[in-house]
Amino acid sequence: MEFETHTHDMHNLSKNNKSKLMKASEATIIKDLNKSEKYLTKNFKKSQKTIAYPYGLMNDDKLPVIKKAGLKYGFSLEEKAVTPNSNDYYIPRILISDDAFEHLIKRWDGFHEKD
């Protein structure tokens, strides 16, 4: 099992429903991610290399800050399969729900159930 960052305190929306991560300065983001790193390292004895973006939101303007913080991968909320061509900082993921398998995975081209 892996534990990675979701930020320390930037996983809320601002007053105008924008992700705090998207509006924060470089210094604020670095400080927040460093705090998350310290917590995860202390409690799980492992350095973080991956972020699950709050609300799945990220844009190219903030990527240099994410990279500067030492993160190598980022997960969005785009519901599709990961491919070899997926961008390391915009990796799609599927949120698991009661009907995720029926409504998402079974509809993928090439999916076949084994008997």
N, C-alpha and C positions, 0 to 999 in steps of 0.2 A: 504494500500500500504506500502511496506517495502523498505527502502533504506539501502543497505549494501555496504561494501567496495569492490573495484576492485583494491585496492592499491591507494596511493596518486599519486606517480610518477614512478611506476614500470610497467606500462601497455604499454611499448614500447619494441621493439626488439632491441637487441644489434647489433653491426656491423656484427656479424656472424649469424644473424637471430635466436638468442636464446632469450627467455624471460628474461628480466632483473631480475625478481623475482628468476629465477632458478640459476642465477649466483651471486647474491648478498650475502654478509656476513650476519650473524645473526644480528649483530648490525644495519646494514643498513636496513634490513627488519623490525626489531622492530621499528626503528625510523620512517620509512615510514608508517607503519600501525598505529602507535600512532598519526601521523599527520592526517591521514585519519579519525581516531576515533574522534579527536578533532573537525574536520570540520563537520562530520556527527552529532555529539552531539550538537554542536553549532547551526547548521542550521535545524536539524530535531528533536532535543530534545530526541534522542534515541541512546543508546549505540549499537555499532555493535557487532554482534555475528557470522556473516557469510561473507564469501569471495567468489566472483566469480573470479576464477583464470584468470589472463590475458592470452588470447589465449587458455584458458582451460588447461594450462600446470601446472602440479605439480608432484613432485616425493616424495618418502618416506623420502629422506634425509632432505627435508625442512619442513616436517610435525611437528617436535618438535618445530620449530620456530613459526609456525602458531599457535600451541597450546599454546606456551608461551605468545603469543600476546593476548590470551584470546578468540580466535575464536573457535567456536564449530562445525561449518559446512563449507564445501567447495564445490563449484560447478565446475564441469568439463564441457567439451563440448561433452561428449559422448552422442550420440543421441539414448537414449533408455528410457524406463519407469523406474521410481523409484520403488523399491520394499522394503519390510521390511528388506531384507538382504543387501541393498545398504550401502556402507561405508559412514559414516557421513562426511568424508573429501574428498570423490570422488563421490558426488551426480551427477548423469547424468542430463542433461537438454536438452531440445529441443529449438533451436533458432527458433523463429517464422518468417516465410517468407510467401510469397503468396501461395506457394505450399506445405508448411509443413504438413498440415492436409492430403492432398491427398497422398503425397509420404511417409509419416512416420506413422501417427497414424492409418489410415485405414488399414495398413498392419500388425498391431499388432495381434498376436494370441488372439482370444477371443473378438475382437472389433466387436460390432454390432450397426448399426445405428438404432435409434428408429424411428418408422413411425409417 
